[in-house]
Amino acid sequence: MTPPTKSIGSIITSHSILLTRCSTKLKGNMMRQCTRPCRPSHIAGISALDIATTNTTIKCSGILNLSGTRGIVPIYRRQCHREIRGRRGYAVQTGFGQPTFETRPHMLKEGELTPGISAVEYHFRRHKLIEQLPVGAAAILIGNEIKYRSGAVFYEFHQNPDFFYLSGFNEPRAVMVIEKSFENNYTFHLYVQPKDERKELWEGPRTGVDDALELFNADEAGDIKFIRKYLDDIIARAKSIYMDTAPANSEIASFFHPHVRRGTMEVNILELIKYHKKETTMRPLTGIVQSLRAVKSEAELKVMQKAGKISGRAITRAYGRRFTKEADLNAYLDYAFRIGGCEKSAYVPVVAGGKNALGIHYTRNDDVLNDGEMVLIDAGGQYGGYCADISRAWPVNGKFTEPQKDLYDAVLNVQKECIKLATTSSSLESIHRSSVELFAVELRNIGFDTSLSEINSILYPHYVGHHLGLDVHDCPDRPRRQNLKNGNVITIEPGIYVPVDNPKFPKHFRGIGIRIEDNVYIHDDSPIVTSGEAAKEIKDIEHACAAAWEDI
């Protein structure tokens, strides 16, 4: 829900840093508007701040400056009414390491750090985190590194979702520390790769240390190559440390090369913790962050609605294209997600024709699509880092046969009833139990003679749904037995997969796999489907198929 408007006095009480609009002087006397924190003593003309919007009535002028060093290690802090000293190189002027309102106004609105999410919201996320930490705690999060396929050929970068959730920073090789120095106050440290003209010539712009302060509202920033020195001081004074350690990168690789079990950055930090004898103060962090991520804000809901809308429309348009190969349908969906406004596909999709749909996570997507069979897709686009996750099944030729129609209706009826159950008085576990019981009735009505155990183990072997957000399977540590909360976004995705060669089941249904999945926002007793643009009624699917075919 939208947070209430607060008076500026209450915000100053709860935190000593406010997000403001500031004018920062650059080379050549150019002025650039930016969103960043400023101390309350530097704020003028204040009336009120609505934390749910990106527009404020706060005005302040302030300049960033290199305020000091520890030995030869520079520490960058924010200071108002100070001028940046020293010549800034050409690469500094070329942009940032990710989209900003200044460089990509077609993607972000003024005040947003990432599409749909303002700098103000990222600040309040960090504040909610420190409310759950004891005084003296330091939360350390390590950003992801670029991973390589072979030699210099790399995979597309994907940020650590907890790191992204708390900062909006979407570049590799970064470390974030959130220190709770005293009650209701925190210091936000962000250590990143510095500007480097030579490397930026090849790799494109980096945000750099100065703009880690200016754009991402860090209180203290530094060059990642000095991370040991920065963390040495922080860990030494911390009373408790919250940090997650990653599992082995690969079970096989770690067997032959034990030193690759963890990334170098993590190893260095763990060594520092051990050096300062703080091992006993270490606590896991991801459970706390997941409890925050699981409850979506009003802004997050809008972002996820957009991801669902774009993805749903793309899927509906795909119905009538009459693809003859899984690969072609796969390529079309990825294209349609992107051309519709998503950044990319949210995950490797399932595009399964005929009996391939019996493989729940079949992702080879390289077979032919045969006339008379059905195709099942499980796909979605990503917008602003948030995922859509939609499953649909339809006839390759656009017209359901009677067996296909009967089985599809059975799955659809169960899915609709489960969506109605997606309220704050239910849990994922209770919805799943209901889905199995509903399937027992629906399948009996179309000629199946099967037990609940056979439904669970053979016909419907997966769970009814999961949380959705920055990850497709978002917040996996959230207990399934816990009642859903307002702001949760979950999937509801019952499915039936009838084996090809099992004589126990009616012959005319064998080899058919159907899953129908929607994304559902929990709102009291009125769940909101964010993926409704993907048609799922038989008459709507057949109409979409016929209309699209006529257009072609």
C-alpha positions, -999 to +999 in steps of 0.1 A: +000+000+000+010+036-005+028+049+027+011+079+043+025+114+038+049+122+068+060+155+081+096+163+075+102+164+112+092+128+117+115+117+089+144+137+105+137+119+138+137+085+121+168+090+101+195+117+099+197+117+061+170+130+037+167+124+000+167+158-017+169+174-051+203+189-053+223+209-079+258+195-084+284+215-102+303+197-130+332+206-152+326+236-174+301+252-149+274+228-161+247+221-135+231+187-132+200+178-112+203+147-091+186+129-063+207+122-033+207+125+005+216+156+024+219+164+061+188+181+077+209+211+086+214+219+049+178+217+039+159+249+030+123+255+020+109+223+034+072+216+037+065+179+034+078+148+017+055+121+003+076+089+005+055+072-021+063+096-049+095+109-066+085+145-063+094+165-032+092+201-021+128+200-006+155+221-022+191+221-013+224+228-030+254+206-022+287+195-037+305+162-032+341+163-022+369+139-013+370+146+024+399+126+037+422+096+034+434+067+056+470+064+047+469+061+009+433+048+008+408+075-002+374+077+015+348+096-003+321+112+018+293+137+010+299+173+021+276+202+012+288+236+000+321+223-011+335+222-046+348+192-064+385+196-068+407+182-095+402+176-132+376+150-142+386+129-172+367+124-204+353+090-194+336+106-164+315+127-187+303+098-210+276+084-187+270+059-160+272+021-157+234+017-159+204+037-171+196+070-154+170+096-160+198+118-175+210+092-200+178+072-206+148+095-201+127+071-222+133+044-195+133+062-162+113+091-148+129+119-128+138+107-093+139+070-102+170+049-097+155+019-116+123+018-137+094+025-114+114+026-082+126+059-067+157+067-048+134+075-018+121+039-018+156+024-018+164+046+012+133+033+031+142-003+022+175+001+039+158+018+069+134-011+072+164-035+072+182-017+101+150-017+121+155-055+124+192-053+133+207-046+167+227-014+173+263-019+163+255-044+135+270-043+101+252-059+072+277-069+044+264-077+009+286-088-020+275-079-055+278-105-083+308-108-106+307-112-144+307-149-152+325-163-183+314-189-207+348-194-222+379-172-225+368-136-228+332-145-238+309-137-208+273-143-198+249-115-194+254-099-160+228-105-133+231-087-100+227-103-066+190-097-060+194-088-023+221-063-032+199-048-060+169-046-037+187-025-012+207-003-035+194-003-071+231-007-081+234-029-111+271-032-119+296-060-112+323-060-085+307-041-057+303-044-020+277-027+002+278-023+039+249-009+060+260+000+095+235+006+123+255+030+144+227+038+168+189+034+169+170+046+138+202+056+120+225+039+095+255+046+074+254+033+038+288+023+024+292+015-013+325+003-028+326+001-066+349+000-096+364+034-102+362+054-135+388+041-159+390+056-194+409+027-209+386+000-197+355+021-204+366+024-240+360-013-243+333-020-217+313+012-217+308+037-189+311+029-152+293+048-125+324+053-104+330+063-069+318+100-071+285+090-086+281+061-061+276+090-036+256+113-059+233+088-076+229+060-051+229+080-020+258+063-003+272+081+028+306+067+021+321+053-011+354+039-022+374+021-048+367-017-046+404-025-049+408-011-013+380-032+001+402-050+026+412-017+042+377-003+043+362-035+058+390-039+082+379-008+101+341-016+098+345-052+110+368-042+138+342-018+153+311-040+145+294-057+174+277-082+151+280-090+114+252-100+091+264-117+059+255-146+037+281-171+025+276-186-009+276-224-017+302-239-039+301-226-075+301-262-087+301-294-069+324-310-095+347-280-097+351-278-059+359-315-057+390-310-080+398-274-070+388-267-034+400-231-037+371-223-061+344-231-036+339-194-029+346-162-047+378-143-039+359-113-025+340-135-001+371-154+010+389-120+018+359-108+039+357-141+058+394-139+065+390-104+079+361-116+101+383-144+114+412-121+120+391-098+142+377-129+160+341-120+150+331-154+137+307-159+167+290-127+159+281-137+123+244-140+114+227-149+081+212-119+064+191-132+035+162-143+057+157-108+069+160-093+034+136-119+020+110-110+046+112-074+032+113-085-004+083-107+000+060-078+007+058-056-024+052-019-022+028+000-044+056+010-067+067-026-070+032-037-078+030-012-107+063-025-121+051-061-118+018-052-134+037-038-163+059-069-167+027-090-166+008-069-190+037-068-216+042-106-212+006-115-214+000-095-245+030-111-262+017-146-254-018-138-267-003-126-299+017-158-302-014-180-302-023-176-339+012-174-354+010-212-363+047-219-355+060-252-368+091-253-345+095-248-307+126-227-315+106-202-336+080-197-309+108-193-283+124-166-304+091-149-310+083-147-273+117-132-265+113-107-293+078-098-282+087-093-246+116-069-256+097-050-283+068-046-258+091-028-233+107-055-211+145-056-208+147-093-216+131-127-209+129-133-171+143-168-174+149-196-198+114-204-211+097-237-215+083-242-251+071-277-252+051-293-281+032-326-277+046-350-252+076-327-244+051-309-222+053-338-198+088-325-188+078-298-163+110-278-169+117-289-205+139-261-219+156-277-250+130-260-272+143-276-303+115-300-315+089-296-342+053-285-334+028-310-349-007-303-361-033-318-338-010-315-307-008-289-280+021-266-271+028-256-235+048-224-228+062-212-195+077-177-201+077-141-190+095-109-195+116-089-170+109-052-164+128-030-139+144-062-126+110-078-117+098-110-133+066-121-149+060-159-149+031-171-171+021-206-184-004-213-211-012-243-233-030-242-267-035-263-298-008-259-325-035-256-351-057-232-331-086-255-325-091-277-294-101-314-298-127-327-274-101-345-252-079-314-252-108-292-243-120-315-214-085-317-198-079-280-203-112-271-187-103-293-157-070-275-152-086-241-157-114-248-132-089-257-106-067-227-113-097-203-110-107-217-077-071-215-064-069-179-073-100-172-052-082-188-023-052-165-026-060-143+004-045-134+037-065-162+054-046-189+033-011-202+029+006-216-002+004-250+016-033-248+021-039-237-014-019-266-027-039-291-006-070-276-020-057-279-056-051-316-052-086-321-038-101-301-066-082-321-092-096-353-078-131-340-085-124-325-119-105-356-132-132-379-120-157-359-140-139-365-172-132-402-168-101-406-146-102-433-119-073-421-097-063-416-061-049-385-044-015-402-041-015-408-079-024-372-085+004-360-063+031-384-076+022-388-113-003-364-127+005-332-107+040-337-092+048-300-086+036-273-061+007-250-068+029-218-068+057-198-054+066-162-045+075-139-074+095-107-076+131-099-084+136-137-088+113-160-106+112-182-075+114-152-052+122-155-015+125-193-014+131-194+023+097-180+031+077-208+049+049-223+028+028-228+059+028-191+067-004-172+058+000-149+029+004-112+036-009-081+018+017-072-007+028-108-015+030-117-052+027-154-059+020-177-089-009-200-091+000-227-116-018-261-113-011-286-141-018-321-153+007-343-172-007-376-184+020-401-192+022-416-227+025-453-217+005-456-185-026-477-191-040-465-158-052-433-174-077-428-203-060-433-237-073-402-253-056-380-227-022-397-228+007-375-238-010-342-230+006-318-206-013-286-195-003-260-170-021-226-165-002-201-145-010-165-134+007-140-112-014-129-083-010-099-059-024-105-025-048-078-014-070-088+016-098-110+002-095-096-034-065-111-052-053-091-082-041-110-113-013-091-129-010-114-159-046-113-171-036-100-206-027-136-215-060-151-227-069-184-210-106-191-217-110-216-246-132-193-266-107-164-262-077-186-272-095-199-303-107-164-312-071-151-308-058-179-330-083-173-357-079-135-357-042-136-358-042-161-386-065-139-406-042-110-401-012-130-413 
